[in-house]
Amino acid sequence: MAACLSTVLSTASANDPIVASSKIDTEGSVLGELIIQTLERNGIPTEDRLQLGGSCVVRSALQAGEVGLYPEYTGNGAFFFDMTDSPVWNSAENVVNRRLALAIV
């Protein structure tokens, strides 16, 4: 999560709120709320778009620039990029490297 927050902080304008989102599941919403609280505690304005929808909805919003960040399980990168058959997802180190290459931090 720290890498995600540092990426968001380095690319955001000082006056623009960070649009935080999550899928429609409970754990995503809880993690999203923790992210929002952490950002706001550090003086960073946020926009709450938690529980936006399912994977396709959140991914589309992320790709369109409507959402700045959302919590996600590491393995879901395989589904987002249609790579579920790739052996890269069988090794934690490979997953981290692949996600960084795809700009999913």
N, C-alpha and C positions, 0 to 999 in steps of 0.2 A: 504494500500500500504506500510506503514511503516513496518508492520510485514513481508511482503514479502521481502522487501529490507534488513531488518536485518537478515533474514534467509539466503539470498543469500550471504551477506557479511560475515557471520560467517562460511560458508562452502567453500568459494572460496579461491584459492591460490592467493597470492599477485600478481603474474605475469600472471595469467590466466585471459583472458577477460571474462566478464559476457556476455553470449549470450542472448540478449533480442529479443523477438519475439512478434508477434501479429497475430491475424487472419487477414483475408483480408478485414476487415471492417474499416471504417474511424475512429470511436471512439477508437478502439483498437490501431490503428496506432498512433493516437494523444497521447494516454496514454503511449504507448510504447516509443514514442519520448521523452516525459517528463521524463520517467524513465531513458532512456539513458543519457539525459542531466544532470539529478540529479547525476547519478553515475559518469559521466565524470567530472562534476564540483567538485566532491569530490576526484578526482585523481584515480578513478577506471576505468581501461580499459574496453571497451565494444566491442562487435561484433553485428552489426545491422542485424537482420534477420526479420525485421518487414514485415507485410503482407505476411507471409509464406504460408497461405492457410486457408482452413476451419477447423472446430473443430477437425475432425479426423486426419488431417495432423499435426496440432499443437500438439495435444495430443500424437500422435505417436512420434514426435520429442522430446517432453518433457520426455516421458517414456524411450526413447533410450539415453537420456543424451545429445542430440544434441542442446537442448535449455535449458537455465537456468531459465528463467522466462518469463511470459507474462501476460498482464492484462486480467482479466476475470470477468464476472458477477457472483455474489455469487450463484445464483440459478442454474447455469450450472453444478455445482458439481453433481446435481441429474442426469443429462444426462450422464456425464462422467462415473459414477459408476452404471448406470442402476438402479437408485433408485427413479424414478419419482413418483412412487406410495407410497413412504414412507412418513408418516406424519411428519418426522423430518423437512421437508422443509417448514412446515407451521408456524414455529416460528423462528424469527431472532436469538434468543439465541441458539436454537438447531442447526441451520444452522452453526453458528460460531463454536460451539463445535464439530459438525460432520466434518466440513472441517478441523479443527485442528487435529482430530483423523485420518483423511485420508491424512494428510500432505499437504493440499491445503490451503495455507495462503495468 
